[in-house]
Amino acid sequence: MTVASQIKGTLASLKGVEATLMTISLQAEGHDKRNRFHQASLKTKTVIHELEKRVSELERQEPQYKGN
């Protein structure tokens, strides 16, 4: 498994985690709990954004990884 495919797999997993955290934040009871899950989803989104930039860099440097 290449580094690019590992990063893309991690990216897909993180997007699932972000969606789950957002769902939990909408269903949680209490403002504090909702806020904590929402903040966790925002932090996860930041990591996703950084990984997406890294994937773009990899694809630009190594065109064979594009679209895989």
C-alpha positions as CSV (number, residue, x, y, z in Angstrom):
1,M,0.0,0.0,0.0
2,T,1.4,3.4,-1.0
3,V,1.7,6.4,1.2
4,A,-0.9,8.2,-1.0
5,S,-3.4,5.4,-0.6
6,Q,-2.9,5.3,3.1
7,I,-3.4,9.0,3.4
8,K,-6.6,8.8,1.3
9,G,-7.9,6.0,3.4
10,T,-7.2,8.0,6.6
11,L,-8.9,11.0,5.0
12,A,-12.0,8.9,4.3
13,S,-12.0,7.6,7.9
14,L,-11.7,11.1,9.3
15,K,-14.6,12.3,7.2
16,G,-16.7,9.6,8.8
17,V,-15.5,10.6,12.2
18,E,-16.4,14.2,11.6
19,A,-19.9,13.3,10.4
20,T,-20.4,11.1,13.5
21,L,-19.2,13.9,15.8
22,M,-21.5,16.4,14.2
23,T,-24.5,14.0,14.5
24,I,-23.7,13.4,18.2
25,S,-23.4,17.1,18.8
26,L,-26.8,17.6,17.4
27,Q,-28.3,14.9,19.5
28,A,-26.5,15.4,22.8
29,E,-28.3,16.7,25.8
30,G,-27.0,19.8,27.4
31,H,-25.2,22.8,25.9
32,D,-21.8,21.8,27.3
33,K,-21.9,18.3,25.7
34,R,-23.2,19.6,22.4
35,N,-20.5,22.2,22.4
36,R,-17.7,19.7,23.1
37,F,-18.8,17.4,20.3
38,H,-19.1,20.4,18.0
39,Q,-15.6,21.6,18.8
40,A,-14.3,18.1,18.3
41,S,-15.9,18.0,14.8
42,L,-14.4,21.4,14.0
43,K,-10.9,20.2,15.0
44,T,-11.4,17.1,12.9
45,K,-12.4,19.3,10.0
46,T,-9.2,21.2,10.3
47,V,-7.2,17.9,10.2
48,I,-9.2,16.9,7.1
49,H,-8.4,20.2,5.4
50,E,-4.7,19.7,6.1
51,L,-4.7,16.2,4.8
52,E,-6.6,17.2,1.6
53,K,-3.8,19.8,1.0
54,R,-1.2,17.0,1.4
55,V,-3.1,14.8,-1.0
56,S,-3.0,17.6,-3.5
57,E,0.7,18.0,-3.0
58,L,1.3,14.3,-3.5
59,E,-0.8,14.2,-6.6
60,R,1.0,17.2,-8.1
61,Q,4.4,15.7,-7.3
62,E,3.5,12.2,-8.2
63,P,0.8,12.2,-11.0
64,Q,0.4,8.4,-10.8
65,Y,-1.4,8.8,-7.5
66,K,-4.0,11.1,-8.9
67,G,-7.5,9.7,-8.6
68,N,-6.5,6.6,-6.8
